Amino acid sequence: MDISPDYIRMLSEEYAQRAIDIRRHLCQWPEVSGQEEKTSTLVVSVLNQLGVPVREKVGGFGVLGLIDGEETGPTIALRADMDALVLQDRKKTPYASKCRCAFKITQSCALNFTQAL
């Protein structure tokens, strides 16, 4: 498969709102390290919707999704932290964040990257 810049742009536009929705949802339920139960449940749910085989409770609440490629070759690993630093956002919006960290953005992007695969 040829992955051109146009193809990547098309996928980015197609998955953008889903990425935003996932991040906003995750930011409503910040969980500190070792307590990421709701976060891991959401990650498992999204991976199951995508048909990705999942291993749960890896090292606690960790989640591992495995995608076998059609060809042999190098393996790609994608990792996203799930814990959060709990702080209240000052914005007055329905999706105001209850955490301050980039991890929720990373999780959202990782799930959308998985969908693109």
MDAnalysis code that builds the backbone (N, CA, C; Angstrom):
import MDAnalysis as mda
import numpy as np

u = mda.Universe.empty(351, n_residues=117, atom_resindex=np.repeat(np.arange(117), 3), trajectory=True)
u.add_TopologyAttr("name", ["N", "CA", "C"] * 117)
u.add_TopologyAttr("resid", np.arange(1, 118))
u.add_TopologyAttr("resname", ["MET", "ASP", "ILE", "SER", "PRO", "ASP", "TYR", "ILE", "ARG", "MET", "LEU", "SER", "GLU", "GLU", "TYR", "ALA", "GLN", "ARG", "ALA", "ILE", "ASP", "ILE", "ARG", "ARG", "HIS", "LEU", "CYS", "GLN", "TRP", "PRO", "GLU", "VAL", "SER", "GLY", "GLN", "GLU", "GLU", "LYS", "THR", "SER", "THR", "LEU", "VAL", "VAL", "SER", "VAL", "LEU", "ASN", "GLN", "LEU", "GLY", "VAL", "PRO", "VAL", "ARG", "GLU", "LYS", "VAL", "GLY", "GLY", "PHE", "GLY", "VAL", "LEU", "GLY", "LEU", "ILE", "ASP", "GLY", "GLU", "GLU", "THR", "GLY", "PRO", "THR", "ILE", "ALA", "LEU", "ARG", "ALA", "ASP", "MET", "ASP", "ALA", "LEU", "VAL", "LEU", "GLN", "ASP", "ARG", "LYS", "LYS", "THR", "PRO", "TYR", "ALA", "SER", "LYS", "CYS", "ARG", "CYS", "ALA", "PHE", "LYS", "ILE", "THR", "GLN", "SER", "CYS", "ALA", "LEU", "ASN", "PHE", "THR", "GLN", "ALA", "LEU"])
u.atoms.positions = np.array([
    [0.843, -1.182, 0.000],
    [0.000, 0.000, 0.000],
    [0.886, 1.243, 0.000],
    [0.583, 2.164, -0.867],
    [1.313, 3.423, -0.946],
    [0.658, 4.424, -0.003],
    [1.413, 4.881, 0.988],
    [0.875, 5.833, 1.951],
    [1.393, 7.219, 1.582],
    [0.617, 7.904, 0.786],
    [0.995, 9.230, 0.309],
    [0.579, 10.303, 1.313],
    [1.140, 11.491, 1.203],
    [0.707, 12.597, 2.061],
    [-0.797, 12.875, 1.924],
    [-1.346, 12.725, 0.729],
    [-2.788, 12.941, 0.540],
    [-3.606, 11.909, 1.308],
    [-3.152, 10.667, 1.315],
    [-3.844, 9.605, 2.036],
    [-3.809, 9.889, 3.538],
    [-2.662, 10.294, 4.050],
    [-2.531, 10.622, 5.475],
    [-3.417, 11.808, 5.831],
    [-3.457, 12.812, 4.978],
    [-4.315, 13.986, 5.190],
    [-5.793, 13.571, 5.239],
    [-6.189, 12.693, 4.323],
    [-7.577, 12.223, 4.284],
    [-7.933, 11.483, 5.574],
    [-7.042, 10.595, 6.045],
    [-7.302, 9.880, 7.289],
    [-7.364, 10.846, 8.472],
    [-6.471, 11.815, 8.487],
    [-6.461, 12.800, 9.576],
    [-7.780, 13.545, 9.654],
    [-8.289, 13.958, 8.520],
    [-9.563, 14.680, 8.496],
    [-10.716, 13.765, 8.887],
    [-10.667, 12.518, 8.429],
    [-11.739, 11.559, 8.726],
    [-11.814, 11.238, 10.218],
    [-10.658, 11.133, 10.893],
    [-10.627, 10.707, 12.287],
    [-10.502, 11.857, 13.279],
    [-10.414, 13.082, 12.818],
    [-10.169, 14.221, 13.702],
    [-11.232, 14.356, 14.794],
    [-12.496, 14.325, 14.428],
    [-13.543, 14.525, 15.432],
    [-13.564, 13.392, 16.441],
    [-13.321, 12.176, 15.983],
    [-13.272, 11.037, 16.916],
    [-12.139, 11.243, 17.923],
    [-10.984, 11.707, 17.453],
    [-9.846, 11.965, 18.350],
    [-10.208, 13.024, 19.387],
    [-10.860, 14.078, 18.953],
    [-11.285, 15.142, 19.868],
    [-12.280, 14.599, 20.886],
    [-13.255, 13.824, 20.425],
    [-14.269, 13.264, 21.322],
    [-13.643, 12.345, 22.370],
    [-12.716, 11.491, 21.954],
    [-12.058, 10.581, 22.897],
    [-11.263, 11.381, 23.924],
    [-10.494, 12.375, 23.468],
    [-9.704, 13.189, 24.398],
    [-10.603, 13.907, 25.399],
    [-11.682, 14.497, 24.911],
    [-12.596, 15.211, 25.817],
    [-13.198, 14.258, 26.836],
    [-13.562, 13.070, 26.401],
    [-14.127, 12.079, 27.319],
    [-13.093, 11.688, 28.376],
    [-11.874, 11.381, 27.932],
    [-10.828, 10.976, 28.868],
    [-10.499, 12.074, 29.875],
    [-10.558, 13.309, 29.439],
    [-10.231, 14.430, 30.330],
    [-11.296, 14.661, 31.395],
    [-12.451, 14.049, 31.250],
    [-13.497, 14.153, 32.268],
    [-13.252, 13.187, 33.423],
    [-12.409, 12.173, 33.209],
    [-12.181, 11.139, 34.202],
    [-10.673, 10.946, 34.436],
    [-9.972, 11.974, 34.910],
    [-8.538, 11.808, 35.117],
    [-8.263, 10.786, 36.222],
    [-7.326, 9.910, 35.968],
    [-6.979, 8.882, 36.947],
    [-5.461, 8.879, 37.134],
    [-5.045, 8.908, 38.384],
    [-3.616, 8.931, 38.674],
    [-3.020, 7.549, 38.454],
    [-1.711, 7.496, 38.413],
    [-0.981, 6.263, 38.130],
    [-1.422, 5.118, 39.042],
    [-1.676, 3.974, 38.431],
    [-2.094, 2.784, 39.165],
    [-3.585, 2.702, 39.414],
    [-4.349, 3.727, 38.982],
    [-5.795, 3.755, 39.213],
    [-6.564, 4.023, 37.924],
    [-6.015, 3.660, 36.786],
    [-6.585, 4.017, 35.478],
    [-7.684, 3.064, 35.007],
    [-8.589, 2.703, 35.894],
    [-9.623, 1.714, 35.577],
    [-10.573, 2.175, 34.466],
    [-11.140, 3.378, 34.584],
    [-12.070, 3.875, 33.559],
    [-11.351, 4.106, 32.231],
    [-10.122, 4.603, 32.321],
    [-9.355, 4.852, 31.106],
    [-9.079, 3.556, 30.373],
    [-8.635, 2.528, 31.085],
    [-8.340, 1.257, 30.427],
    [-9.611, 0.618, 29.874],
    [-10.735, 0.788, 30.567],
    [-12.009, 0.266, 30.067],
    [-12.372, 0.920, 28.741],
    [-12.165, 2.233, 28.634],
    [-12.463, 2.931, 27.385],
    [-11.524, 2.463, 26.269],
    [-10.240, 2.320, 26.567],
    [-9.276, 1.868, 25.560],
    [-9.649, 0.470, 25.063],
    [-9.987, -0.428, 25.975],
    [-10.405, -1.780, 25.594],
    [-11.650, -1.722, 24.718],
    [-12.609, -0.882, 25.086],
    [-13.848, -0.748, 24.318],
    [-13.572, -0.296, 22.883],
    [-12.737, 0.732, 22.731],
    [-12.418, 1.243, 21.394],
    [-11.689, 0.179, 20.581],
    [-10.707, -0.487, 21.190],
    [-9.978, -1.526, 20.466],
    [-10.897, -2.674, 20.067],
    [-11.817, -3.059, 20.956],
    [-12.791, -4.106, 20.610],
    [-13.671, -3.675, 19.438],
    [-14.110, -2.408, 19.420],
    [-14.919, -1.896, 18.310],
    [-14.155, -1.972, 16.992],
    [-12.844, -1.814, 17.070],
    [-12.007, -1.856, 15.868],
    [-11.628, -3.288, 15.479],
    [-12.024, -4.258, 16.309],
    [-11.705, -5.655, 16.012],
    [-10.267, -6.028, 16.331],
    [-9.631, -5.266, 17.214],
    [-8.241, -5.518, 17.586],
    [-8.220, -6.458, 18.787],
    [-7.507, -7.597, 18.701],
    [-7.367, -8.481, 19.862],
    [-6.682, -7.734, 21.007],
    [-7.178, -7.930, 22.223],
    [-6.730, -7.146, 23.373],
    [-6.273, -8.055, 24.505],
    [-5.191, -7.663, 25.161],
    [-4.790, -8.240, 26.447],
    [-4.980, -7.155, 27.486],
    [-5.736, -7.470, 28.522],
    [-6.035, -6.494, 29.572],
    [-5.208, -6.753, 30.821],
    [-5.175, -5.747, 31.694],
    [-4.514, -5.812, 32.994],
    [-3.033, -6.188, 32.865],
    [-2.378, -5.581, 31.900],
    [-0.946, -5.780, 31.703],
    [-0.219, -4.863, 32.684],
    [0.399, -5.428, 33.701],
    [1.098, -4.618, 34.698],
    [0.174, -3.734, 35.509],
    [-1.039, -4.132, 35.715],
    [-2.036, -3.335, 36.437],
    [-3.223, -3.086, 35.529],
    [-3.412, -1.830, 35.105],
    [-4.512, -1.498, 34.210],
    [-4.056, -1.331, 32.765],
    [-2.847, -1.771, 32.443],
    [-2.334, -1.648, 31.085],
    [-3.145, -2.451, 30.080],
    [-3.141, -1.981, 28.847],
    [-3.879, -2.627, 27.754],
    [-2.911, -2.820, 26.592],
    [-2.971, -3.997, 25.999],
    [-2.121, -4.307, 24.862],
    [-2.998, -4.759, 23.710],
    [-2.957, -4.016, 22.613],
    [-3.677, -4.403, 21.402],
    [-2.675, -4.956, 20.407],
    [-3.016, -6.082, 19.793],
    [-2.095, -6.741, 18.860],
    [-2.702, -6.791, 17.463],
    [-1.981, -6.222, 16.515],
    [-2.430, -6.246, 15.119],
    [-1.370, -6.980, 14.311],
    [-1.747, -8.093, 13.722],
    [-0.819, -8.826, 12.865],
    [-0.901, -8.265, 11.460],
    [0.258, -7.953, 10.909],
    [0.312, -7.446, 9.542],
    [0.142, -8.565, 8.529],
    [-0.077, -8.178, 7.297],
    [-0.242, -9.153, 6.225],
    [1.094, -9.640, 5.698],
    [2.157, -8.906, 5.968],
    [3.475, -9.256, 5.468],
    [4.452, -9.373, 6.626],
    [5.529, -10.114, 6.405],
    [6.577, -10.170, 7.413],
    [7.433, -8.920, 7.292],
    [8.103, -8.587, 8.350],
    [8.948, -7.402, 8.319],
    [9.071, -6.783, 9.685],
    [9.510, -5.553, 9.737],
    [9.699, -4.890, 11.035],
    [8.386, -4.778, 11.810],
    [8.524, -4.740, 13.121],
    [7.382, -4.587, 14.014],
    [7.348, -3.155, 14.525],
    [6.156, -2.615, 14.635],
    [5.972, -1.268, 15.171],
    [5.278, -1.384, 16.524],
    [5.776, -0.667, 17.507],
    [5.134, -0.604, 18.817],
    [4.715, 0.845, 19.052],
    [3.506, 1.029, 19.527],
    [2.989, 2.354, 19.839],
    [2.550, 2.342, 21.296],
    [3.034, 3.287, 22.073],
    [2.749, 3.324, 23.502],
    [2.135, 4.666, 23.872],
    [1.149, 4.620, 24.762],
    [0.525, 5.842, 25.262],
    [0.289, 5.697, 26.765],
    [0.782, 6.650, 27.543],
    [0.520, 6.651, 28.986],
    [-0.956, 6.893, 29.243],
    [-1.457, 6.378, 30.371],
    [-2.876, 6.537, 30.676],
    [-3.146, 7.331, 31.939],
    [-2.122, 7.601, 32.745],
    [-2.372, 8.327, 33.989],
    [-2.461, 9.826, 33.736],
    [-2.941, 10.532, 34.735],
    [-3.175, 11.975, 34.563],
    [-2.750, 12.735, 35.805],
    [-2.511, 14.013, 35.619],
    [-2.286, 14.945, 36.707],
    [-3.616, 15.675, 36.907],
    [-4.253, 15.469, 38.036],
    [-5.598, 15.976, 38.265],
    [-5.579, 17.453, 38.668],
    [-6.131, 18.294, 37.792],
    [-6.286, 19.733, 38.019],
    [-7.525, 20.199, 37.269],
    [-8.232, 21.161, 37.787],
    [-9.445, 21.657, 37.132],
    [-9.128, 22.708, 36.079],
    [-9.708, 22.556, 34.914],
    [-9.577, 23.527, 33.828],
    [-10.390, 24.769, 34.186],
    [-9.930, 25.916, 33.785],
    [-10.649, 27.162, 34.073],
    [-11.691, 27.492, 33.015],
    [-11.653, 26.768, 31.883],
    [-12.647, 27.022, 30.833],
    [-14.050, 26.690, 31.343],
    [-15.009, 27.419, 30.857],
    [-16.408, 27.169, 31.207],
    [-17.107, 26.530, 30.010],
    [-16.699, 25.313, 29.684],
    [-17.290, 24.579, 28.566],
    [-17.739, 23.210, 29.067],
    [-18.664, 22.563, 28.357],
    [-19.126, 21.238, 28.787],
    [-18.001, 20.209, 28.844],
    [-16.944, 20.426, 28.065],
    [-15.851, 19.466, 28.019],
    [-14.610, 19.960, 28.769],
    [-14.784, 20.933, 29.674],
    [-13.636, 21.452, 30.419],
    [-12.865, 20.299, 31.039],
    [-11.572, 20.330, 30.854],
    [-10.704, 19.251, 31.306],
    [-10.568, 19.237, 32.820],
    [-10.470, 18.049, 33.371],
    [-10.221, 17.887, 34.793],
    [-8.800, 17.387, 35.022],
    [-7.970, 17.504, 33.987],
    [-6.574, 17.100, 34.126],
    [-5.691, 18.006, 33.285],
    [-4.409, 18.010, 33.613],
    [-3.428, 18.810, 32.885],
    [-2.304, 17.897, 32.430],
    [-2.415, 17.354, 31.277],
    [-1.334, 16.535, 30.743],
    [-1.612, 16.234, 29.287],
    [-0.574, 15.865, 28.594],
    [-0.717, 15.524, 27.175],
    [-1.057, 14.055, 26.979],
    [-1.112, 13.285, 28.059],
    [-1.349, 11.854, 27.914],
    [-2.686, 11.561, 27.244],
    [-3.697, 12.345, 27.543],
    [-5.016, 12.092, 26.960],
    [-4.997, 12.343, 25.454],
    [-4.236, 13.324, 25.030],
    [-4.073, 13.563, 23.597],
    [-3.326, 12.389, 22.971],
    [-2.279, 11.917, 23.660],
    [-1.502, 10.788, 23.168],
    [-2.380, 9.551, 23.026],
    [-3.221, 9.276, 24.020],
    [-4.113, 8.116, 23.962],
    [-5.065, 8.231, 22.786],
    [-5.653, 9.386, 22.640],
    [-6.589, 9.619, 21.551],
    [-5.924, 9.399, 20.190],
    [-4.730, 9.951, 20.036],
    [-4.001, 9.794, 18.765],
    [-3.619, 8.330, 18.540],
    [-3.185, 7.651, 19.587],
    [-2.812, 6.251, 19.451],
    [-4.001, 5.400, 19.023],
    [-5.178, 5.651, 19.602],
    [-6.371, 4.898, 19.215],
    [-6.766, 5.195, 17.768],
    [-6.644, 6.422, 17.361],
    [-6.978, 6.769, 15.983],
    [-5.938, 6.224, 15.000],
    [-4.692, 6.199, 15.381],
    [-3.662, 5.586, 14.553],
    [-3.975, 4.100, 14.370],
    [-4.404, 3.461, 15.454],
    [-4.777, 2.046, 15.382],
    [-5.932, 1.856, 14.409],
    [-6.902, 2.748, 14.442],
    [-8.032, 2.656, 13.513],
    [-7.545, 2.774, 12.070],
    [-6.575, 3.630, 11.845],
    [-6.063, 3.814, 10.476],
    [-5.355, 2.567, 9.959],
    [-4.768, 1.792, 10.888],
    [-4.102, 0.554, 10.470],
    [-5.116, -0.437, 9.963],
])
